[in-house]
Amino acid sequence: MSGGWVYILTNKPNGTLYVGVTADLARRMWEHREGVVEGFTKQYDVKILVYAEWHDDIRDAIHREKRIKHWSRDWKINLIVAENPYWEDLTETMI
């Protein structure tokens, strides 16, 4: 079984947050940016990649995503700020 990414998107620093998981971060970011999939990220214009972590097993990535989704907003923000204090768009550096 191949690996996967857990990622967090926002629409602006300290803005709306979205936590997702994917095996193909480049493809998924393209989908978010182009708005090709209806849903939360398209509705709230959430397409700035501010956090991503790789897992060698997609099942571990899915488990981690589910855990992060249940965290409080403050914990999610702390996770982002620990790795990306200026909330820079990581799309170009991660894919």
N, C-alpha and C positions, 0 to 999 in steps of 0.2 A: 504494500500500500504506500502511495506517495504522500508527500508532506503537504502542508498548507500554511496559510497566513491568517493571523487574527489582526484586524486593523480597526482603527478609529478614524472617522471622518468628522469634519465640522463645516459650518458655513462661514465662520469667522472666529477669531480668538475668543474663547469663553462662550461660544455660541452653542447652537444645537449640536448634540453629539449622536453619532450612529456607530454601533459596534457591529462588525461583520466578520465573516470567515470565507476564505476562498482558496482553491488550489492554484489559481492563476491570477496573481495580483494585477498584472499589466492589463489583462482583458477586463477584469472587474472594474478597475479604475476608469478604463475607457467607457464602460457601460454607465458608470455613475456620472462621468463628465458630460457624456452625450445625452443623458437622460433617456436612454432607450428602454429602461425598465420602469414601469409605473410603480409608485410606492412612496415610502417615507422620504428617501433621499431626493427624489425628483420634486416632491411636494415642497420640501423645505430648502431646496437648493444646497444640499449638503454634499460637497465634492472636494473638499480640501483634506488630503491625507496628512494627519498629524501624528499618527502612531502606527507601527506595524511590527509584528514579531513572527518569526518563522518557527514552525514545528516540523520535525522530521516525519511525523505521522499525522495525517489529517484528522484522525480520531482525537488526538491530543489537542489539536487546534480547535476542533468543535467543542470539546469539553471546556477549554479555556475561554472561548467566546461566551459560552453559556454562563460561566462564572462571572466574567466581567460585566455582562448585561445585568446581572443582579446586584452589582455594586452600586453604592450611592454615587451621585454625580461628583461629589468632592473626591472620592477615591479615584474615579476615572480621570478627573482633572489632574490629580497628583501623579498618576501614571504617565500622562502625557507630558507634564511639565518636567518630570525627572529625566525624560529622554529628549524632549523638544521644548525647552523653556520659552522660546519665542514663537511657538505655534507655527513654524514654517511649513510650507507645503513640501512634503517628502516624496511626492510622486516621482520626480526625475531621479532622485538618489536611490529609491527603493526598487525601481523596475528597470 
